[in-house]
């Protein structure tokens, strides 16, 4: 008798193909999931590394900002010190001039006149004093005008003040300009 295969071999083949397809599908899904997981880990690692770099840069910027602030403070202190040095040099340079001015004030002071207050503002000298008479104040102004170190005396006020029955004084206020005498430059003749 002839052999007839009644088994459903086509269905079995279909089932085998279906099983292989499902196994391949599961394999592809596992590989895809693995790739997604690896990609996620890679990008997360890259983000962490970039965040670490950013944090490092922030710290370095903070350090540099502190240095910049310190440099600005040092520049300000340097400028203050330079200004102080300039003031001290100006004072050292003016030291003999102030002595000369006081000397000239004493030399120009006639008898019967005395100063009660002196105030120097820049090149202006304000003088308050008393004199026995107006003529003495006039002599003082002429002497001031004739001085090499003082010029342009300007009388602001003169008041007659009586102190007691006998004494009378004229209180005056005047201003005078400080100047420096012209240095005579004599050239040597051949």
PESULTA-V861620 format. One record per residue. SS is DSSP state (a for helix, b for strand, c for the rest). PSI is psi in whole degrees, -180 to 180 (none if undefined). NEAR is the number of other ideal C-beta (glycine too) atoms within 8 Angstrom. Layout:
{{SS,PSI,NEAR} {SS,PSI,NEAR}}
//
This chain:
{{c,148,2} {c,146,3} {c,128,4} {c,127,4} {c,109,5} {c,-3,3} {c,144,5} {c,75,5} {a,-28,7} {a,-40,6} {a,-37,7} {a,-40,9} {a,-42,8} {a,-43,8} {a,-41,8} {a,-44,8} {a,-41,8} {a,-42,8} {a,-44,8} {a,-40,8} {a,-46,8} {a,-41,8} {a,-42,8} {a,-42,8} {a,-45,8} {a,-42,8} {a,-45,8} {a,-42,8} {a,-41,8} {a,-44,8} {a,-44,8} {a,-45,8} {a,-41,8} {a,-43,8} {a,-42,8} {a,-44,8} {a,-46,8} {a,-40,8} {a,-43,8} {a,-46,8} {a,-41,8} {a,-49,8} {a,-36,8} {a,-40,8} {a,-42,8} {a,-40,8} {a,-41,8} {a,-41,8} {a,-42,8} {a,-39,8} {a,-39,8} {a,-43,8} {a,-45,8} {a,-42,8} {a,-41,8} {a,-44,8} {a,-40,8} {a,-43,8} {a,-43,8} {a,-38,8} {a,-42,8} {a,-41,8} {a,-44,8} {a,-38,8} {a,-41,8} {a,-41,8} {a,-41,8} {a,-42,8} {a,-42,8} {a,-40,8} {a,-41,8} {a,-43,8} {a,-40,8} {a,-39,8} {a,-41,8} {a,-44,8} {a,-40,8} {a,-44,8} {a,-41,8} {a,-42,8} {a,-40,8} {a,-41,8} {a,-43,8} {a,-43,8} {a,-40,8} {a,-42,8} {a,-44,8} {a,-41,8} {a,-40,8} {a,-42,8} {a,-41,8} {a,-39,7} {a,-32,7} {a,-8,8} {a,-50,8} {a,-29,6} {a,-41,11} {a,-42,8} {a,-42,8} {a,-40,9} {a,-48,13} {a,-39,8} {a,-44,8} {a,-38,12} {a,-40,13} {a,-42,7} {a,-31,8} {a,-6,12} {c,113,10} {c,166,9} {c,145,4} {c,7,7} {b,138,14} {b,153,7} {b,139,10} {b,-24,6} {b,142,8} {b,136,9} {b,126,6} {b,123,9} {b,106,5} {c,-120,4} {c,-2,5} {b,137,10} {b,120,13} {b,128,12} {b,132,12} {b,133,10} {b,-173,12} {b,149,10} {b,156,14} {c,-31,7} {c,169,8} {a,-31,8} {a,-36,6} {a,-36,14} {a,-41,15} {a,-43,8} {a,-42,10} {a,-45,16} {a,-39,11} {a,-42,8} {a,-41,12} {a,-42,11} {a,-30,10} {a,-8,6} {c,147,11} {c,-26,6} {c,-9,11} {b,147,16} {b,165,8} {b,58,6} {b,139,12} {b,116,7} {b,122,10} {b,-39,6} {b,143,6} {b,129,9} {b,139,7} {b,123,7} {b,130,9} {b,126,7} {b,96,6} {c,-169,5} {c,-27,3} {c,-45,4} {b,133,6} {b,135,8} {b,151,10} {b,114,15} {b,133,10} {b,159,13} {b,129,10} {b,161,13} {b,150,11} {b,152,13} {b,137,10} {b,139,12} {c,167,9} {c,139,6} {c,147,6} {c,131,4} {c,122,4} {c,121,4} {c,97,4} {c,121,4} {c,144,4} {c,133,4} {c,140,3} {c,none,2}}
//
